[in-house]
Amino acid sequence: MIKNVLSVVPSRPVLFIAPVIVLLVLFFYYWDMYSRCTSNKQFRSSLNEQLHAEDSGALFRLADITGFMWDRVRIVTNFKPENKTGECPFGWNWATGNRDSLIASGLLTVLIFVDKGTMVQVLELNGDEVAFNGADSSLTPQAAVFSIGTNSENSAGIALTLNK
Protein backbone atom coordinates (compact mmCIF):
# COMPACT_ATOMS: atom_id res chain seq x y z
CA MET A 1 0.00 0.00 0.00
CA ILE A 2 2.76 2.45 0.89
CA LYS A 3 4.55 1.46 -2.29
CA ASN A 4 1.43 2.44 -4.32
CA VAL A 5 1.19 5.82 -2.58
CA LEU A 6 4.88 6.54 -3.15
CA SER A 7 4.60 5.62 -6.81
CA VAL A 8 2.15 8.51 -7.32
CA VAL A 9 4.55 11.09 -5.83
CA PRO A 10 6.68 12.73 -8.54
CA SER A 11 10.24 11.53 -8.81
CA ARG A 12 11.46 15.06 -8.13
CA PRO A 13 10.10 16.22 -4.74
CA VAL A 14 10.22 19.84 -5.82
CA LEU A 15 7.36 19.18 -8.24
CA PHE A 16 5.26 18.17 -5.26
CA ILE A 17 6.54 20.61 -2.62
CA ALA A 18 6.41 23.82 -4.71
CA PRO A 19 2.65 23.71 -5.39
CA VAL A 20 1.99 22.89 -1.73
CA ILE A 21 4.02 25.93 -0.64
CA VAL A 22 2.23 28.16 -3.16
CA LEU A 23 -1.15 26.95 -1.89
CA LEU A 24 -0.15 27.60 1.74
CA VAL A 25 1.04 31.13 0.95
CA LEU A 26 -2.16 31.90 -0.93
CA PHE A 27 -4.24 30.47 1.91
CA PHE A 28 -2.55 32.63 4.55
CA TYR A 29 -2.69 35.75 2.35
CA TYR A 30 -6.36 35.35 1.51
CA TRP A 31 -7.38 34.13 4.97
CA ASP A 32 -6.48 37.49 6.53
CA MET A 33 -8.29 39.33 3.74
CA TYR A 34 -11.28 36.99 3.99
CA SER A 35 -11.53 37.51 7.75
CA ARG A 36 -11.36 41.31 7.41
CA CYS A 37 -13.88 41.46 4.57
CA THR A 38 -16.46 39.10 6.07
CA SER A 39 -16.11 40.82 9.46
CA ASN A 40 -16.98 44.13 7.79
CA LYS A 41 -19.97 42.61 6.00
CA GLN A 42 -21.25 40.98 9.22
CA PHE A 43 -20.83 44.24 11.17
CA ARG A 44 -22.77 46.18 8.54
CA SER A 45 -25.55 43.59 8.53
CA SER A 46 -25.88 43.42 12.32
CA LEU A 47 -25.76 47.23 12.59
CA ASN A 48 -28.58 47.60 10.05
CA GLU A 49 -30.66 44.91 11.79
CA GLN A 50 -30.22 46.51 15.20
CA LEU A 51 -30.97 50.03 13.96
CA HIS A 52 -34.12 48.96 12.11
CA ALA A 53 -35.33 47.15 15.23
CA GLU A 54 -35.06 50.32 17.34
CA ASP A 55 -37.70 53.02 17.55
CA SER A 56 -37.11 56.46 16.07
CA GLY A 57 -35.67 58.75 18.73
CA ALA A 58 -34.03 55.90 20.67
CA LEU A 59 -30.39 56.21 21.64
CA PHE A 60 -27.76 54.05 19.98
CA ARG A 61 -24.32 53.52 21.54
CA LEU A 62 -21.69 52.52 19.00
CA ALA A 63 -19.68 50.75 21.71
CA ASP A 64 -22.60 48.35 22.28
CA ILE A 65 -22.28 46.80 18.82
CA THR A 66 -18.50 46.61 18.42
CA GLY A 67 -16.94 43.36 19.55
CA PHE A 68 -13.43 44.77 20.00
CA MET A 69 -11.65 47.31 22.20
CA TRP A 70 -11.30 50.91 21.02
CA ASP A 71 -10.81 54.31 22.61
CA ARG A 72 -11.49 56.61 19.61
CA VAL A 73 -13.55 56.40 16.45
CA ARG A 74 -13.40 58.71 13.47
CA ILE A 75 -16.40 58.66 11.15
CA VAL A 76 -15.57 59.79 7.62
CA THR A 77 -18.54 60.37 5.32
CA ASN A 78 -18.16 60.74 1.55
CA PHE A 79 -14.93 58.71 1.69
CA LYS A 80 -12.97 58.71 -1.56
CA PRO A 81 -9.85 56.52 -1.41
CA GLU A 82 -6.93 57.29 -3.70
CA ASN A 83 -6.64 53.67 -4.82
CA LYS A 84 -8.67 50.46 -4.69
CA THR A 85 -6.55 48.55 -2.17
CA GLY A 86 -9.49 48.25 0.21
CA GLU A 87 -11.51 46.26 -2.34
CA CYS A 88 -12.38 42.77 -1.17
CA PRO A 89 -12.43 40.06 -3.85
CA PHE A 90 -15.14 37.51 -4.60
CA GLY A 91 -17.98 39.55 -3.06
CA TRP A 92 -16.68 38.90 0.47
CA ASN A 93 -17.67 42.43 1.55
CA TRP A 94 -19.57 44.23 -1.20
CA ALA A 95 -21.24 42.89 -4.33
CA THR A 96 -19.08 43.43 -7.42
CA GLY A 97 -18.97 47.11 -8.35
CA ASN A 98 -21.09 48.19 -5.36
CA ARG A 99 -18.19 49.80 -3.49
CA ASP A 100 -17.08 51.69 -6.61
CA SER A 101 -20.60 53.05 -7.17
CA LEU A 102 -20.79 54.15 -3.50
CA ILE A 103 -17.48 55.99 -3.89
CA ALA A 104 -18.61 57.65 -7.13
CA SER A 105 -21.89 58.80 -5.58
CA GLY A 106 -20.26 59.99 -2.33
CA LEU A 107 -22.06 57.43 -0.18
CA LEU A 108 -19.15 55.43 1.25
CA THR A 109 -18.84 56.02 5.00
CA VAL A 110 -15.82 54.71 6.88
CA LEU A 111 -15.53 54.16 10.62
CA ILE A 112 -11.90 54.10 11.77
CA PHE A 113 -11.46 52.61 15.24
CA VAL A 114 -8.28 53.31 17.21
CA ASP A 115 -7.04 51.86 20.49
CA LYS A 116 -4.07 53.49 22.24
CA GLY A 117 -3.00 55.22 19.03
CA THR A 118 -3.13 52.07 16.88
CA MET A 119 -5.78 51.49 14.25
CA VAL A 120 -7.65 48.30 15.20
CA GLN A 121 -10.53 48.19 12.73
CA VAL A 122 -11.81 49.99 9.64
CA LEU A 123 -15.43 49.41 8.73
CA GLU A 124 -17.24 50.58 5.60
CA LEU A 125 -20.93 51.45 5.48
CA ASN A 126 -23.38 52.51 2.81
CA GLY A 127 -24.22 56.14 3.63
CA ASP A 128 -27.65 55.60 2.09
CA GLU A 129 -28.43 52.87 4.63
CA VAL A 130 -26.83 54.57 7.66
CA ALA A 131 -26.10 58.31 7.62
CA PHE A 132 -24.12 59.96 10.42
CA ASN A 133 -24.90 63.57 11.35
CA GLY A 134 -22.83 65.77 13.65
CA ALA A 135 -19.94 63.32 14.07
CA ASP A 136 -17.27 65.64 12.66
CA SER A 137 -14.49 64.84 15.13
CA SER A 138 -13.09 61.71 16.68
CA LEU A 139 -15.26 60.32 19.44
CA THR A 140 -14.67 58.28 22.57
CA PRO A 141 -16.91 55.28 23.26
CA GLN A 142 -18.75 57.36 25.86
CA ALA A 143 -19.34 60.21 23.37
CA ALA A 144 -20.33 57.98 20.42
CA VAL A 145 -24.02 58.01 21.32
CA PHE A 146 -26.51 58.78 18.58
CA SER A 147 -30.24 59.44 18.26
CA ILE A 148 -31.92 57.20 15.71
CA GLY A 149 -34.02 58.85 13.01
CA THR A 150 -35.09 58.47 9.40
CA ASN A 151 -32.58 59.26 6.66
CA SER A 152 -33.88 62.29 4.74
CA GLU A 153 -32.06 61.11 1.57
CA ASN A 154 -33.42 57.56 1.69
CA SER A 155 -36.61 56.78 3.61
CA ALA A 156 -35.56 53.13 3.98
CA GLY A 157 -32.30 54.26 5.60
CA ILE A 158 -31.44 55.35 9.12
CA ALA A 159 -29.93 58.65 10.24
CA LEU A 160 -27.77 58.68 13.36
CA THR A 161 -27.42 62.13 14.88
CA LEU A 162 -24.72 62.67 17.49
CA ASN A 163 -26.33 63.12 20.90
CA LYS A 164 -24.64 66.07 22.57
C-alpha positions as CSV (number, residue, x, y, z in Angstrom):
1,M,0.0,0.0,0.0
2,I,2.8,2.5,0.9
3,K,4.5,1.5,-2.3
4,N,1.4,2.4,-4.3
5,V,1.2,5.8,-2.6
6,L,4.9,6.5,-3.2
7,S,4.6,5.6,-6.8
8,V,2.2,8.5,-7.3
9,V,4.6,11.1,-5.8
10,P,6.7,12.7,-8.5
11,S,10.2,11.5,-8.8
12,R,11.5,15.1,-8.1
13,P,10.1,16.2,-4.7
14,V,10.2,19.8,-5.8
15,L,7.4,19.2,-8.2
16,F,5.3,18.2,-5.3
17,I,6.5,20.6,-2.6
18,A,6.4,23.8,-4.7
19,P,2.6,23.7,-5.4
20,V,2.0,22.9,-1.7
21,I,4.0,25.9,-0.6
22,V,2.2,28.2,-3.2
23,L,-1.2,27.0,-1.9
24,L,-0.2,27.6,1.7
25,V,1.0,31.1,1.0
26,L,-2.2,31.9,-0.9
27,F,-4.2,30.5,1.9
28,F,-2.5,32.6,4.5
29,Y,-2.7,35.7,2.3
30,Y,-6.4,35.4,1.5
31,W,-7.4,34.1,5.0
32,D,-6.5,37.5,6.5
33,M,-8.3,39.3,3.7
34,Y,-11.3,37.0,4.0
35,S,-11.5,37.5,7.8
36,R,-11.4,41.3,7.4
37,C,-13.9,41.5,4.6
38,T,-16.5,39.1,6.1
39,S,-16.1,40.8,9.5
40,N,-17.0,44.1,7.8
41,K,-20.0,42.6,6.0
42,Q,-21.3,41.0,9.2
43,F,-20.8,44.2,11.2
44,R,-22.8,46.2,8.5
45,S,-25.5,43.6,8.5
46,S,-25.9,43.4,12.3
47,L,-25.8,47.2,12.6
48,N,-28.6,47.6,10.1
49,E,-30.7,44.9,11.8
50,Q,-30.2,46.5,15.2
51,L,-31.0,50.0,14.0
52,H,-34.1,49.0,12.1
53,A,-35.3,47.1,15.2
54,E,-35.1,50.3,17.3
55,D,-37.7,53.0,17.5
56,S,-37.1,56.5,16.1
57,G,-35.7,58.7,18.7
58,A,-34.0,55.9,20.7
59,L,-30.4,56.2,21.6
60,F,-27.8,54.1,20.0
61,R,-24.3,53.5,21.5
62,L,-21.7,52.5,19.0
63,A,-19.7,50.7,21.7
64,D,-22.6,48.3,22.3
65,I,-22.3,46.8,18.8
66,T,-18.5,46.6,18.4
67,G,-16.9,43.4,19.6
68,F,-13.4,44.8,20.0
69,M,-11.6,47.3,22.2
70,W,-11.3,50.9,21.0
71,D,-10.8,54.3,22.6
72,R,-11.5,56.6,19.6
73,V,-13.6,56.4,16.4
74,R,-13.4,58.7,13.5
75,I,-16.4,58.7,11.2
76,V,-15.6,59.8,7.6
77,T,-18.5,60.4,5.3
78,N,-18.2,60.7,1.6
79,F,-14.9,58.7,1.7
80,K,-13.0,58.7,-1.6
81,P,-9.8,56.5,-1.4
82,E,-6.9,57.3,-3.7
83,N,-6.6,53.7,-4.8
84,K,-8.7,50.5,-4.7
85,T,-6.5,48.6,-2.2
86,G,-9.5,48.2,0.2
87,E,-11.5,46.3,-2.3
88,C,-12.4,42.8,-1.2
89,P,-12.4,40.1,-3.8
90,F,-15.1,37.5,-4.6
91,G,-18.0,39.6,-3.1
92,W,-16.7,38.9,0.5
93,N,-17.7,42.4,1.5
94,W,-19.6,44.2,-1.2
95,A,-21.2,42.9,-4.3
96,T,-19.1,43.4,-7.4
97,G,-19.0,47.1,-8.4
98,N,-21.1,48.2,-5.4
99,R,-18.2,49.8,-3.5
100,D,-17.1,51.7,-6.6
101,S,-20.6,53.1,-7.2
102,L,-20.8,54.1,-3.5
103,I,-17.5,56.0,-3.9
104,A,-18.6,57.7,-7.1
105,S,-21.9,58.8,-5.6
106,G,-20.3,60.0,-2.3
107,L,-22.1,57.4,-0.2
108,L,-19.2,55.4,1.2
109,T,-18.8,56.0,5.0
110,V,-15.8,54.7,6.9
111,L,-15.5,54.2,10.6
112,I,-11.9,54.1,11.8
113,F,-11.5,52.6,15.2
114,V,-8.3,53.3,17.2
115,D,-7.0,51.9,20.5
116,K,-4.1,53.5,22.2
117,G,-3.0,55.2,19.0
118,T,-3.1,52.1,16.9
119,M,-5.8,51.5,14.3
120,V,-7.6,48.3,15.2
121,Q,-10.5,48.2,12.7
122,V,-11.8,50.0,9.6
123,L,-15.4,49.4,8.7
124,E,-17.2,50.6,5.6
125,L,-20.9,51.5,5.5
126,N,-23.4,52.5,2.8
127,G,-24.2,56.1,3.6
128,D,-27.6,55.6,2.1
129,E,-28.4,52.9,4.6
130,V,-26.8,54.6,7.7
131,A,-26.1,58.3,7.6
132,F,-24.1,60.0,10.4
133,N,-24.9,63.6,11.4
134,G,-22.8,65.8,13.6
135,A,-19.9,63.3,14.1
136,D,-17.3,65.6,12.7
137,S,-14.5,64.8,15.1
138,S,-13.1,61.7,16.7
139,L,-15.3,60.3,19.4
140,T,-14.7,58.3,22.6
141,P,-16.9,55.3,23.3
142,Q,-18.7,57.4,25.9
143,A,-19.3,60.2,23.4
144,A,-20.3,58.0,20.4
145,V,-24.0,58.0,21.3
146,F,-26.5,58.8,18.6
147,S,-30.2,59.4,18.3
148,I,-31.9,57.2,15.7
149,G,-34.0,58.9,13.0
150,T,-35.1,58.5,9.4
151,N,-32.6,59.3,6.7
152,S,-33.9,62.3,4.7
153,E,-32.1,61.1,1.6
154,N,-33.4,57.6,1.7
155,S,-36.6,56.8,3.6
156,A,-35.6,53.1,4.0
157,G,-32.3,54.3,5.6
158,I,-31.4,55.3,9.1
159,A,-29.9,58.6,10.2
160,L,-27.8,58.7,13.4
161,T,-27.4,62.1,14.9
162,L,-24.7,62.7,17.5
163,N,-26.3,63.1,20.9
164,K,-24.6,66.1,22.6
